[in-house]
Amino acid sequence: MHLANLHPLALASGLAGFESDWVYVGAGSEVSQLAPDGSVSRAIATIPADAGPITGLCFDTAAEFAHELLVLTAGGPVYGV
């Protein structure tokens, strides 16, 4: 599968201000937030384009990174949202 076709997802558990059951989606260099019922979709972050496309999303449930949404990229950098 080509990285351009990959859209990583993460489901919020309600930690650090991320509302429970909202879905976070990575597409290209943008992270979007989707309401549980699909009624709301909005971009919440844009990762620098030179980092490459977003390849993974996960929530820091252990508080090692202040419960941030961690954004992994093809170029190597990891960002916290």
C-alpha positions as CSV (number, residue, x, y, z in Angstrom):
1,M,0.0,0.0,0.0
2,H,1.3,3.4,-0.9
3,L,1.6,5.9,2.0
4,A,-0.6,8.5,0.2
5,N,-3.5,6.0,0.6
6,L,-2.9,5.5,4.3
7,H,-5.3,7.3,6.7
8,P,-4.3,6.5,10.3
9,L,-7.0,6.7,13.0
10,A,-7.1,7.2,16.8
11,L,-10.0,7.1,19.2
12,A,-10.0,9.5,22.1
13,S,-10.7,8.1,25.6
14,G,-11.4,11.5,27.2
15,L,-7.9,12.4,28.5
16,A,-6.3,15.8,28.4
17,G,-9.2,17.7,26.9
18,F,-9.8,15.2,24.0
19,E,-13.5,14.4,24.1
20,S,-14.3,10.8,24.6
21,D,-15.2,8.8,21.5
22,W,-14.1,11.4,19.0
23,V,-12.1,10.0,16.1
24,Y,-8.9,11.6,14.9
25,V,-7.7,11.0,11.3
26,G,-4.4,11.7,9.6
27,A,-4.4,12.5,5.9
28,G,-1.4,14.0,4.2
29,S,-0.1,16.5,6.6
30,E,-3.4,17.3,8.3
31,V,-5.0,15.9,11.5
32,S,-8.8,16.1,11.6
33,Q,-11.3,15.5,14.4
34,L,-14.6,13.7,13.7
35,A,-17.6,13.7,16.1
36,P,-18.8,10.2,17.2
37,D,-22.0,10.6,15.2
38,G,-20.2,12.0,12.1
39,S,-21.9,15.3,12.3
40,V,-18.7,17.4,12.8
41,S,-15.4,17.2,11.0
42,R,-12.7,19.8,11.4
43,A,-9.0,20.1,11.0
44,I,-7.1,20.6,14.3
45,A,-3.5,20.5,13.2
46,T,-1.2,20.7,10.2
47,I,2.2,19.0,10.4
48,P,5.1,20.5,8.4
49,A,5.0,19.2,4.8
50,D,8.7,18.3,4.8
51,A,8.1,15.7,7.6
52,G,6.3,13.6,5.0
53,P,2.8,12.2,5.3
54,I,1.2,11.2,8.6
55,T,1.7,7.4,9.1
56,G,0.4,6.9,12.6
57,L,-1.7,8.4,15.4
58,C,-1.9,7.3,19.0
59,F,-2.9,8.8,22.3
60,D,-0.4,8.9,25.1
61,T,-2.5,7.1,27.7
62,A,0.5,6.6,30.1
63,A,1.1,10.4,30.4
64,E,4.7,10.1,29.2
65,F,3.9,13.0,26.8
66,A,1.2,14.8,28.8
67,H,-1.6,12.7,27.2
68,E,-1.0,14.3,23.8
69,L,-2.1,12.9,20.5
70,L,1.1,11.7,19.0
71,V,1.5,12.1,15.3
72,L,4.1,9.9,13.5
73,T,5.4,10.8,10.0
74,A,7.1,9.1,7.1
75,G,10.1,11.4,7.4
76,G,10.7,10.3,11.0
77,P,9.7,13.2,13.3
78,V,7.0,12.7,15.9
79,Y,4.7,15.6,16.9
80,G,2.5,16.1,19.8
81,V,-0.9,17.7,19.4
